[in-house]
């Protein structure tokens, strides 16, 4: 029995549980909001083609939270973990697909009314791709908003710190004048 060639398609992966769990722990250790940036980083890892593109995008995302000294190491570590997980996932998917294909072929041999290609036709590919694209766009927007809010908060904190220093300085000078 000769098996038909499958068309290779970069389908977005939806079951990223193990990797996502690791990524969330890593983001927590970096004190980065995992809800906003975790989804955004996953979208970047799934969407970008080359490791260089992924690294550039990750640097852009994490540069506000990670020191320049460790930024490249953190990005490399995330990409390495993603690649390892992706390979394991792909191997499992191929194994599962081959097993399913063999079962269907056996069933179709005993039941001529069963058509093998009809079982593998995916009718909602465009819908899934569109939904995933919308999710990535939303995650990107949320991450940008969060980045801007964090920047504004840091500015407020910086101004408040300067005000406290100035007030302390004035209070100290006033106390020295009284003596």
C-alpha positions as CSV (number, residue, x, y, z in Angstrom):
1,X,0.0,0.0,0.0
2,X,1.6,3.3,-1.1
3,X,0.8,6.2,1.1
4,X,0.0,9.6,-0.5
5,X,2.4,12.4,0.1
6,X,1.1,15.0,2.6
7,X,1.2,18.7,1.8
8,X,3.6,20.4,4.2
9,X,1.8,23.3,5.8
10,X,3.0,25.5,8.7
11,X,-0.1,25.0,10.8
12,X,-0.2,26.9,14.0
13,X,0.1,24.8,17.1
14,X,-2.5,25.2,19.8
15,X,-1.3,22.7,22.4
16,X,1.7,24.4,23.9
17,X,1.0,23.4,27.5
18,X,4.4,22.1,28.5
19,X,6.4,24.8,26.9
20,X,3.9,27.5,28.0
21,X,4.2,26.3,31.6
22,X,8.0,26.6,31.4
23,X,7.8,30.0,29.7
24,X,5.4,31.3,32.4
25,X,7.9,30.2,35.1
26,X,10.7,31.9,33.3
27,X,8.8,35.1,32.8
28,X,7.8,35.1,36.5
29,X,11.5,34.7,37.4
30,X,12.2,37.8,35.3
31,X,9.3,39.6,37.0
32,X,7.5,40.1,33.6
33,X,3.7,39.9,33.4
34,X,3.1,36.4,32.0
35,X,-0.5,36.9,31.1
36,X,0.3,39.7,28.6
37,X,3.8,38.9,27.4
38,X,3.5,35.1,27.6
39,X,0.8,35.0,24.9
40,X,2.7,37.6,22.8
41,X,6.0,35.6,23.0
42,X,4.2,32.4,22.0
43,X,2.7,34.2,19.0
44,X,6.1,35.5,18.0
45,X,7.6,32.0,18.3
46,X,4.9,30.4,16.2
47,X,4.8,33.2,13.6
48,X,8.4,34.0,12.9
49,X,10.3,31.8,10.4
50,X,13.9,32.0,11.4
51,X,15.7,31.9,14.8
52,X,17.1,35.4,14.0
53,X,13.7,36.9,13.5
54,X,12.5,35.2,16.7
55,X,15.5,36.6,18.6
56,X,15.0,40.1,17.3
57,X,11.4,40.1,18.2
58,X,12.1,38.7,21.7
59,X,14.8,41.3,22.3
60,X,12.3,44.0,21.4
61,X,9.7,42.6,23.8
62,X,12.0,41.8,26.7
63,X,14.5,44.7,26.5
64,X,12.3,46.8,28.8
65,X,12.6,44.2,31.6
66,X,15.9,42.4,31.2
67,X,19.4,43.9,31.5
68,X,21.4,44.2,28.3
69,X,24.0,41.8,29.8
70,X,21.6,38.9,30.1
71,X,19.1,39.8,27.3
72,X,20.7,37.7,24.6
73,X,21.1,34.7,26.9
74,X,17.5,34.8,27.9
75,X,16.3,35.1,24.3
76,X,18.6,32.2,23.2
77,X,17.3,30.1,26.1
78,X,13.7,30.7,25.2
79,X,14.3,29.9,21.5
80,X,16.3,26.7,22.4
81,X,13.5,25.5,24.6
82,X,10.9,26.3,21.9
83,X,12.9,24.4,19.3
84,X,13.3,21.4,21.6
85,X,9.6,21.3,22.5
86,X,8.6,21.9,18.9
87,X,10.7,18.9,17.7
88,X,9.1,16.7,20.4
89,X,5.7,17.9,19.5
90,X,6.3,17.3,15.8
91,X,7.6,13.8,16.4
92,X,4.5,13.0,18.5
93,X,2.2,14.4,15.8
94,X,3.8,12.4,13.0
95,X,3.6,9.2,15.1
96,X,0.0,9.9,15.9
97,X,-0.8,10.7,12.3
98,X,0.8,7.6,11.0
99,X,-1.0,5.4,13.5
100,X,-4.4,7.0,12.6
101,X,-3.6,6.6,8.9
102,X,-2.9,2.9,9.3
103,X,-6.1,2.3,11.3
104,X,-8.2,4.1,8.7
105,X,-6.5,2.2,5.8
106,X,-7.3,-1.1,7.5
107,X,-10.9,0.0,8.1
108,X,-11.2,1.2,4.5
109,X,-9.9,-2.2,3.2
110,X,-12.7,-4.0,5.0
111,X,-15.4,-1.4,4.2
112,X,-15.2,0.0,0.7
113,X,-17.8,2.7,1.4
114,X,-15.3,4.4,3.8
115,X,-13.3,7.0,1.8
116,X,-9.9,7.7,3.4
117,X,-9.2,11.2,1.9
118,X,-12.6,12.5,3.2
119,X,-11.5,11.7,6.8
120,X,-8.4,13.9,6.6
121,X,-10.0,16.9,4.9
122,X,-9.8,19.9,7.2
123,X,-12.6,22.3,6.4
124,X,-11.9,25.0,9.0
125,X,-8.2,25.8,8.3
126,X,-8.9,29.4,7.2
127,X,-11.1,30.0,10.3
128,X,-8.4,28.6,12.6
129,X,-5.6,30.6,11.0
130,X,-7.7,33.8,11.1
131,X,-8.6,33.3,14.8
132,X,-4.9,32.6,15.6
133,X,-3.8,35.7,13.7
134,X,-6.4,37.8,15.6
135,X,-5.2,36.3,18.9
136,X,-1.6,37.2,18.0
137,X,-2.5,40.8,17.0
138,X,-4.5,41.2,20.2
139,X,-1.5,39.9,22.2
140,X,0.8,42.3,20.4
141,X,-1.5,45.2,21.2
142,X,-1.9,44.2,24.8
143,X,1.9,43.8,25.2
144,X,2.4,47.3,23.7
145,X,-0.2,48.8,26.0
146,X,1.4,47.1,29.0
147,X,4.9,48.3,27.9
148,X,3.6,51.9,27.7
149,X,1.8,51.7,31.1
150,X,5.0,50.2,32.7
151,X,7.1,53.0,31.2
152,X,4.6,55.7,32.5
153,X,4.6,54.1,35.9
154,X,8.4,54.0,36.0
155,X,8.4,57.7,35.1
156,X,5.9,58.5,37.9
157,X,8.0,56.5,40.3
158,X,11.1,58.4,39.2
159,X,9.4,61.8,39.7
160,X,8.0,60.8,43.1
161,X,11.5,59.7,44.2
162,X,13.0,63.0,43.0
163,X,10.2,64.9,44.9
164,X,10.9,63.0,48.1
165,X,14.7,63.7,47.8
166,X,14.0,67.4,47.3
167,X,11.6,67.6,50.2
168,X,14.1,65.8,52.4
169,X,16.8,68.2,51.2
170,X,14.6,71.2,52.0
171,X,13.7,69.7,55.4
172,X,17.4,69.1,56.2
173,X,18.3,72.6,55.2
174,X,15.5,74.1,57.2
175,X,16.6,72.1,60.3
176,X,20.2,73.3,59.8
177,X,19.1,77.0,59.6
178,X,17.2,76.7,62.9
179,X,20.3,75.6,64.7
